[in-house]
Amino acid sequence: MPEKTVPRRRVYTRVVMILAVAFTAWHVFASFLWIAPWSPLREVVSQKALSAYMLPFFGQSWSVFAPEPINGDYRLEVRAIVDGQETEWVSASDVELSMIRYNLFTPRAGIQAMDVSSQLKGAWADLNDDQKAVAELNYFKDDWEARMSEAMTAYGDAEVVDAYVAQEHRATAYATQVALAVWGDDVERVQYQATRQNVIPFADRHDPEAERPAIQYSPTGWRGLVVNDGQSQQAFEDVFLPAYERMAE
């Protein structure tokens, strides 16, 4: 009886297997670099390239664990000028949290506002007092980001200012999407509040009279609208607006 021969895999099958193994190896390596403490090894892949790959789908954080677990809440509130009138504040973070509360399959859209608030407040904290005073001023006319950056740089470290302005750009773009979704196309400019409130200290957790510390603000003035290339206002509205309308009922 002739021996059975094992059929050879087709070329495209082997190519697919090689590519799958290579991608898996890259993903494991990138995830290791992302969650591990910083080291020179991270320079093998630039921070920009690593962030572009890991965010927003693969981002991970170990900050819920000891020795320094998350100990505060971040919020982002947005308001706008519409037809010359100020609107009420809308808590974008509360709208997003409503998407993930009691939801077994939580969407990534449920944490964007908190991340924007956290990053903006961190960058704001690095500014000196004079630069923070500039941040509180209104900048919404032509080329306002460049003018604000120039005014801040006159008071100190340009790298700190660049980092802050980058976070302001991101926050303003997000606030613009919120405002357009909630109040429509007549929005003229926006303002946002990024806040943090610490939890009750662990040592006081059993004290029935213990109160949470005061809310920490990083105040900013009115800003011109920012729309980034490639973003979809319609896609944002499809996700954000139904949750906002449910909360408003």
Beta strands, then each sheet from edge to edge (+ up, - down):
strand 1: 72-82
strand 2: 85-86
strand 3: 90-91
strand 4: 187-198
strand 5: 216-218
sheet 1: 2+ 1- 3+
sheet 2: 2+ 1- 4+ 5-
end
